[in-house]
Amino acid sequence: MPRPRRLPTVLTPAEATALLRAANVRYHTGHRDRCLMHLMLTAGLRAAEVLALTVYDLDWLSGKLTVRQGKGKKDRILWCNEPVLEELRRWRARRPQSANGLLFTTLKGTPIHASALRAMVKWRVDKAGLAHKDVHPHMLRHTFATELYRQTKDIRLVQKGIVNLSANTMIPEILLDIHLRKINDLAEQ
């Protein structure tokens, strides 16, 4: 008999806020790191997706974000809220230039590696006083999904935002039921 799946751990809204505040925007790396984590927390981007974003993937007026060649080689459309979009506009104005137009790079304009993103998140977690949690970039995606469900109570919207599934695609019923019970328990707290 297969073992039951463990539910993902997520950050509380207060912990997510503390994590974002741990990045000081006066510094280039702090501003970049806050924008990276903010996008992951508010748009549910995977690590590879956020690191592959270019300045051309975002409509800077409307907030329409095109994730190109995400998991499964699928493109998907997401929307940034106004506070995130404004923060990204400030970042775009001061970011290091890169030959390929990447939105997030090192200070030298070279691509950031996934391992560097993991190390950055871990460092920011420690700085935010959240070292008791095993926070990693994918947890920010789980936090997005949980918070979206808390606010909307619409699992289809969460499916659409997270994995861009068609309306005919179903999450296995048992896993869906477990997730819903866990999310409902969190929402009641």
Backbone bond lengths (Angstrom), bond angles and torsions (degrees), N, CA, C in turn:
res aa  C-N    CA-C-N  psi(-1)  N-CA   C-N-CA  omega(-1)  CA-C   N-CA-C  phi
1 M - - - 1.439 - - 1.534 108.87 -
2 P 1.339 117.69 129.84 1.463 119.30 -178.56 1.523 111.76 -67.68
3 R 1.328 114.13 146.01 1.458 119.35 177.69 1.526 109.98 -70.18
4 P 1.321 117.05 144.98 1.472 118.49 176.58 1.533 110.19 -66.42
5 R 1.308 115.04 145.09 1.456 119.51 179.40 1.523 110.20 -74.50
6 R 1.331 114.33 141.09 1.461 119.63 173.74 1.517 109.21 -78.07
7 L 1.296 115.66 143.36 1.456 119.35 176.39 1.527 109.86 -79.95
8 P 1.321 116.44 145.98 1.463 118.42 -179.32 1.520 111.93 -68.20
9 T 1.302 115.49 148.19 1.457 121.94 174.43 1.523 107.68 -83.04
10 V 1.323 116.70 144.99 1.460 120.63 179.65 1.524 109.87 -131.67
11 L 1.321 115.53 163.92 1.452 121.47 174.71 1.522 109.44 -87.73
12 T 1.298 116.81 145.57 1.464 120.38 172.34 1.533 107.23 -74.97
13 P 1.325 118.40 162.82 1.467 119.00 176.17 1.534 112.86 -56.29
14 A 1.322 117.49 -38.29 1.468 120.20 179.01 1.539 110.82 -66.17
15 E 1.321 116.80 -39.60 1.467 120.13 178.39 1.521 110.95 -66.97
16 A 1.326 117.38 -39.81 1.467 121.04 178.19 1.525 110.42 -62.67
17 T 1.323 116.29 -41.66 1.466 120.46 177.67 1.521 110.61 -63.61
18 A 1.325 117.25 -43.62 1.469 121.27 178.66 1.526 110.79 -61.85
19 L 1.326 116.55 -38.93 1.461 120.62 179.37 1.529 110.42 -63.86
20 L 1.322 117.25 -44.15 1.462 120.14 179.26 1.530 111.33 -65.97
21 R 1.313 116.52 -38.06 1.474 120.13 179.99 1.524 112.37 -69.89
22 A 1.327 117.18 -18.48 1.467 120.75 -179.71 1.529 111.55 -69.64
23 A 1.333 116.65 -15.83 1.467 120.69 179.11 1.531 108.50 -97.82
24 N 1.315 116.72 114.71 1.462 122.32 -177.55 1.528 109.45 -83.02
25 V 1.337 116.89 114.61 1.471 121.05 -174.67 1.528 113.36 -73.82
26 R 1.323 117.65 -5.58 1.471 118.63 175.01 1.525 111.00 -67.17
27 Y 1.317 116.50 -24.65 1.454 121.69 -179.61 1.528 109.65 -101.99
28 H 1.329 116.09 146.22 1.471 120.10 -179.92 1.525 111.64 -55.16
29 T 1.327 116.42 -49.16 1.468 118.71 -177.19 1.526 111.48 -66.92
30 G 1.317 117.24 -35.65 1.461 119.97 177.77 1.516 111.58 -65.52
31 H 1.331 116.37 -42.35 1.460 120.54 179.31 1.532 110.38 -65.28
32 R 1.327 115.53 -45.05 1.470 120.28 177.75 1.524 111.00 -59.96
33 D 1.324 116.51 -46.86 1.459 120.84 -177.28 1.522 111.57 -63.37
34 R 1.344 116.25 -40.99 1.463 118.77 178.37 1.534 110.21 -63.12
35 C 1.314 117.26 -44.12 1.471 120.26 179.27 1.528 111.47 -62.32
36 L 1.318 116.73 -43.32 1.475 121.06 177.52 1.531 110.74 -57.61
37 M 1.336 115.84 -52.57 1.462 119.72 -177.01 1.525 111.39 -67.77
38 H 1.326 117.07 -36.54 1.459 120.55 179.38 1.525 110.65 -62.81
39 L 1.320 116.96 -42.82 1.470 120.38 177.19 1.527 111.59 -63.45
40 M 1.316 116.42 -41.28 1.460 119.62 -179.82 1.528 110.94 -66.26
41 L 1.327 116.31 -36.55 1.469 120.91 -178.94 1.528 113.19 -77.54
42 T 1.332 117.81 -30.27 1.464 120.04 -174.52 1.520 113.85 -105.39
43 A 1.333 117.43 -13.07 1.468 119.83 178.96 1.522 112.08 -122.56
44 G 1.326 117.77 -7.55 1.456 120.87 177.30 1.515 114.01 71.03
45 L 1.324 117.21 29.39 1.461 119.74 -178.34 1.523 111.77 -73.79
46 R 1.321 115.43 144.45 1.458 121.37 171.84 1.525 108.23 -75.34
47 A 1.328 116.30 162.21 1.462 120.79 -179.82 1.532 110.73 -57.46
48 A 1.306 117.41 -48.69 1.473 120.66 -178.37 1.521 111.13 -63.04
49 E 1.328 117.15 -34.50 1.467 120.82 -179.06 1.526 111.46 -69.18
50 V 1.314 117.16 -44.55 1.461 119.89 -178.57 1.527 110.64 -68.56
51 L 1.321 117.19 -34.85 1.465 120.31 -179.65 1.533 112.02 -73.93
52 A 1.336 117.66 -21.73 1.462 121.72 -179.36 1.528 113.25 -92.53
53 L 1.340 117.98 -4.44 1.463 120.40 -178.50 1.525 111.27 -62.56
54 T 1.322 114.69 139.22 1.456 120.02 173.61 1.526 108.55 -113.80
55 V 1.313 116.21 167.44 1.457 120.25 177.76 1.522 111.04 -64.82
56 Y 1.332 117.11 -17.76 1.469 121.93 -178.75 1.533 112.17 -86.31
57 D 1.325 117.65 -10.85 1.469 121.31 -178.47 1.524 112.62 -83.78
58 L 1.304 117.52 -7.19 1.461 121.72 -176.72 1.525 109.71 -119.48
59 D 1.322 115.67 129.16 1.463 120.36 171.19 1.518 105.49 -82.28
60 W 1.320 116.63 109.81 1.457 122.42 -170.51 1.527 113.12 -72.16
61 L 1.329 117.52 -10.84 1.465 120.47 176.89 1.520 112.00 -95.24
62 S 1.332 116.60 -45.80 1.466 120.10 -174.73 1.527 113.69 -92.69
63 G 1.339 117.68 -22.54 1.460 120.64 -176.50 1.518 113.22 88.74
64 K 1.328 117.46 7.70 1.470 121.49 178.68 1.527 108.70 -71.18
65 L 1.323 115.62 122.71 1.459 122.27 -177.36 1.518 108.62 -113.82
66 T 1.309 116.95 123.61 1.455 121.77 177.93 1.524 108.40 -102.61
67 V 1.320 115.85 117.03 1.461 121.13 175.74 1.516 105.90 -93.08
68 R 1.320 115.99 113.14 1.469 121.14 -175.18 1.523 110.51 -95.93
69 Q 1.314 113.86 133.61 1.460 120.53 175.45 1.522 112.24 53.78
70 G 1.334 115.77 49.86 1.458 120.79 175.66 1.519 109.68 -70.02
71 K 1.315 116.52 -163.01 1.459 120.71 -179.55 1.522 109.31 -57.30
72 G 1.309 117.31 136.70 1.454 121.36 -177.11 1.521 112.09 77.12
73 K 1.324 117.04 14.41 1.473 123.45 179.52 1.519 112.32 57.75
74 K 1.343 116.49 32.35 1.460 120.95 -179.48 1.524 109.68 -105.45
75 D 1.324 114.90 142.53 1.455 120.80 171.67 1.520 108.06 -89.27
76 R 1.329 116.95 149.89 1.453 119.91 173.74 1.524 109.92 -147.24
77 I 1.303 114.80 156.49 1.458 122.08 -177.94 1.528 108.75 -109.11
78 L 1.322 116.20 131.51 1.460 123.08 176.46 1.526 107.55 -129.79
79 W 1.306 116.51 169.23 1.457 121.49 179.79 1.520 109.70 -126.60
80 C 1.308 115.93 135.65 1.465 121.96 175.49 1.519 108.46 -94.57
81 N 1.322 116.63 137.90 1.457 118.68 175.99 1.532 109.21 -75.42
82 E 1.305 116.80 166.76 1.465 121.26 -173.16 1.527 113.81 -61.31
83 P 1.348 120.41 -43.54 1.474 118.08 178.17 1.535 113.06 -60.76
84 V 1.318 117.12 -40.47 1.465 120.45 178.68 1.527 109.59 -67.08
85 L 1.321 116.61 -43.98 1.462 121.16 -179.94 1.531 110.80 -60.93
86 E 1.312 117.23 -41.68 1.468 120.55 179.02 1.527 110.52 -64.57
87 E 1.317 116.91 -41.92 1.471 120.66 177.34 1.534 110.55 -62.93
88 L 1.325 116.80 -40.74 1.464 120.71 178.39 1.531 111.45 -66.80
89 R 1.326 117.33 -35.59 1.471 120.17 176.47 1.530 110.21 -62.13
90 R 1.333 116.59 -43.60 1.468 120.16 177.87 1.529 110.48 -63.33
91 W 1.332 116.25 -39.37 1.462 119.91 179.03 1.534 110.67 -66.21
92 R 1.324 117.21 -42.59 1.476 120.60 -179.23 1.528 110.42 -58.17
93 A 1.323 116.97 -37.17 1.462 120.99 -178.31 1.530 112.57 -68.34
94 R 1.325 118.23 -25.06 1.467 119.34 -176.64 1.523 114.57 -117.11
95 R 1.321 117.00 -0.68 1.468 119.63 -176.10 1.535 111.00 -67.57
96 P 1.344 116.67 151.51 1.467 119.18 175.09 1.536 109.49 -66.14
97 Q 1.293 116.41 141.97 1.463 120.47 178.72 1.528 109.48 -71.54
98 S 1.338 114.77 144.18 1.462 119.33 175.61 1.518 108.10 -132.10
99 A 1.305 115.78 149.73 1.463 121.68 -176.40 1.524 111.83 -62.17
100 N 1.338 117.39 -32.91 1.463 120.67 -176.23 1.527 113.08 -100.66
101 G 1.331 118.16 7.83 1.455 121.44 175.99 1.515 115.16 75.42
102 L 1.330 117.95 18.28 1.461 120.10 178.75 1.520 110.27 -58.52
103 L 1.310 115.91 139.55 1.464 121.01 179.82 1.527 111.02 -74.69
104 F 1.322 116.45 -37.52 1.461 121.44 -178.27 1.524 109.86 -119.99
105 T 1.317 115.50 119.38 1.461 120.91 -179.56 1.524 109.42 -136.91
106 T 1.316 114.78 177.22 1.462 120.09 170.47 1.527 107.70 -72.77
107 L 1.303 117.59 175.36 1.462 121.08 178.15 1.528 112.05 -62.80
108 K 1.335 116.61 -23.78 1.467 120.99 179.25 1.529 112.44 -87.35
109 G 1.335 116.95 -2.01 1.461 119.73 179.39 1.512 114.33 87.84
110 T 1.327 117.27 11.45 1.465 120.91 178.93 1.532 109.86 -94.46
111 P 1.327 117.87 158.72 1.471 120.02 -179.25 1.532 112.13 -61.57
112 I 1.315 115.55 147.88 1.464 121.82 175.05 1.528 107.40 -88.11
113 H 1.301 117.17 135.06 1.458 121.45 177.71 1.532 110.15 -85.50
114 A 1.316 116.22 152.86 1.468 121.55 -179.20 1.529 111.02 -58.15
115 S 1.319 117.07 -36.67 1.466 119.41 179.66 1.530 111.04 -65.51
116 A 1.329 117.47 -34.23 1.466 121.00 177.05 1.533 110.11 -69.30
117 L 1.333 117.18 -35.85 1.462 120.66 176.36 1.523 110.17 -64.15
118 R 1.335 117.09 -44.35 1.468 120.59 177.82 1.528 110.90 -60.04
119 A 1.326 116.39 -44.15 1.467 120.50 179.99 1.534 110.59 -65.05
120 M 1.322 117.16 -39.01 1.466 121.16 179.51 1.519 110.37 -64.18
121 V 1.336 116.86 -46.51 1.470 120.01 179.72 1.525 109.43 -60.69
122 K 1.312 116.83 -44.70 1.469 120.65 179.72 1.533 110.60 -60.13
123 W 1.323 117.17 -43.63 1.459 121.45 -179.85 1.524 110.54 -64.44
124 R 1.333 117.11 -43.14 1.474 120.67 179.29 1.529 110.95 -66.76
125 V 1.316 116.98 -34.93 1.467 121.62 177.25 1.525 109.57 -62.79
126 D 1.320 116.62 -46.40 1.464 120.77 178.56 1.532 110.75 -61.36
127 K 1.341 115.47 -42.65 1.460 120.83 -179.56 1.529 111.45 -65.41
128 A 1.344 116.90 -30.87 1.468 121.39 -179.86 1.524 112.45 -82.79
129 G 1.335 117.27 -2.74 1.458 120.48 179.87 1.518 113.23 79.19
130 L 1.323 116.26 25.94 1.468 120.86 -178.65 1.526 111.61 -111.50
131 A 1.312 117.00 24.66 1.466 121.14 -176.36 1.526 112.75 -60.91
132 H 1.337 117.52 -19.21 1.466 121.14 179.21 1.536 111.62 -69.55
133 K 1.330 117.52 -14.50 1.465 121.50 177.94 1.519 109.34 -106.47
134 D 1.309 115.34 143.61 1.466 120.63 177.69 1.528 108.24 -87.75
135 V 1.324 115.89 76.55 1.464 121.49 -176.07 1.526 108.99 -85.64
136 H 1.307 115.37 135.69 1.461 123.40 177.75 1.521 107.30 -141.29
137 P 1.327 118.81 165.59 1.466 119.68 -176.31 1.527 114.61 -54.18
138 H 1.317 118.29 -37.58 1.464 119.16 -177.80 1.533 111.69 -69.23
139 M 1.328 116.75 -25.06 1.465 119.17 177.15 1.533 110.36 -64.13
140 L 1.329 117.19 -29.91 1.458 120.12 178.02 1.529 109.90 -64.77
141 R 1.307 116.48 -35.07 1.470 121.72 176.42 1.530 110.52 -67.04
142 H 1.321 117.19 -43.23 1.469 121.25 176.99 1.529 110.46 -62.99
143 T 1.325 116.05 -38.31 1.460 120.67 178.26 1.521 110.23 -63.11
144 F 1.332 116.79 -42.60 1.470 121.18 176.73 1.528 110.69 -57.44
145 A 1.327 116.22 -49.06 1.469 120.30 -177.23 1.524 111.26 -62.62
146 T 1.314 116.66 -43.22 1.468 120.93 -179.47 1.521 110.72 -64.83
147 E 1.324 116.34 -44.06 1.470 119.92 -179.48 1.532 110.75 -67.15
148 L 1.326 117.35 -38.09 1.467 120.41 177.21 1.528 110.27 -62.32
149 Y 1.322 116.15 -42.01 1.463 118.91 178.69 1.536 110.91 -68.07
150 R 1.322 116.96 -40.66 1.470 120.27 177.61 1.519 111.40 -56.12
151 Q 1.322 115.92 -41.24 1.456 120.44 -175.72 1.526 113.03 -78.72
152 T 1.337 117.25 -33.08 1.470 119.64 -172.44 1.523 114.44 -110.15
153 K 1.331 117.61 -25.68 1.472 123.19 -173.25 1.533 110.91 56.85
154 D 1.329 117.23 29.44 1.461 122.92 -177.22 1.528 108.99 -119.99
155 I 1.338 116.43 99.02 1.464 120.53 -176.86 1.522 111.67 -65.67
156 R 1.326 117.71 -30.71 1.471 120.29 178.11 1.526 110.82 -65.41
157 L 1.316 116.83 -38.29 1.458 120.56 177.29 1.526 110.01 -64.89
158 V 1.318 116.51 -40.16 1.463 120.45 177.44 1.521 109.74 -63.46
159 Q 1.337 117.07 -44.99 1.465 120.29 177.32 1.516 110.54 -57.21
160 K 1.305 116.52 -45.50 1.458 121.33 -177.43 1.527 110.53 -64.95
161 G 1.315 116.69 -42.93 1.454 120.44 -178.78 1.504 113.87 -70.21
162 I 1.314 116.37 -33.44 1.463 120.27 -175.55 1.520 112.91 -87.13
163 V 1.302 116.76 -50.14 1.465 118.13 -172.29 1.512 114.39 -121.88
164 N 1.323 117.22 -0.07 1.450 121.14 178.42 1.531 111.81 54.20
165 L 1.324 116.41 44.84 1.449 121.24 178.23 1.520 110.71 -76.98
166 S 1.307 115.86 151.97 1.456 118.32 174.87 1.524 108.30 -73.53
167 A 1.327 116.63 164.69 1.465 120.80 -178.48 1.524 111.43 -64.07
168 N 1.330 118.17 -21.35 1.462 121.34 -178.92 1.525 113.02 -84.57
169 T 1.309 117.45 -11.29 1.461 120.68 -178.21 1.517 109.10 -85.36
170 M 1.327 116.83 132.41 1.461 121.31 -178.93 1.518 110.30 -115.46
171 I 1.299 116.42 138.13 1.462 121.01 167.57 1.523 105.30 -71.78
172 P 1.333 118.85 139.14 1.457 119.02 177.77 1.528 111.18 -50.48
173 E 1.316 116.10 134.30 1.470 121.73 -170.80 1.529 113.71 -56.04
174 I 1.311 117.84 -40.81 1.464 119.52 -178.01 1.525 110.09 -65.55
175 L 1.332 116.56 -46.40 1.453 120.28 -179.89 1.524 110.33 -63.44
176 L 1.312 117.51 -41.16 1.449 122.10 177.87 1.529 110.37 -60.35
177 D 1.332 116.76 -45.60 1.452 120.96 -179.71 1.529 111.15 -61.89
178 I 1.320 116.85 -42.27 1.463 120.95 179.29 1.522 109.79 -63.26
179 H 1.319 116.80 -46.94 1.462 120.55 179.92 1.525 111.05 -60.57
180 L 1.325 116.72 -44.54 1.457 119.93 -178.73 1.522 111.70 -63.35
181 R 1.333 116.38 -42.34 1.463 118.74 178.75 1.519 110.63 -62.85
182 K 1.324 117.42 -44.67 1.462 121.51 -179.51 1.533 110.50 -63.82
183 I 1.310 117.33 -45.45 1.454 120.94 -178.94 1.520 110.48 -65.79
184 N 1.334 117.49 -39.93 1.461 120.07 177.27 1.523 110.56 -62.80
185 D 1.335 116.41 -41.45 1.466 119.58 177.72 1.530 110.47 -60.61
186 L 1.340 116.93 -42.90 1.462 120.81 179.35 1.527 110.59 -65.74
187 A 1.322 117.06 -39.66 1.457 120.93 -177.74 1.534 111.52 -66.83
188 E 1.333 117.22 -30.00 1.460 120.42 179.81 1.519 112.99 -78.01
189 Q 1.321 117.13 -15.32 1.482 120.62 -178.42 1.503 111.69 -72.77
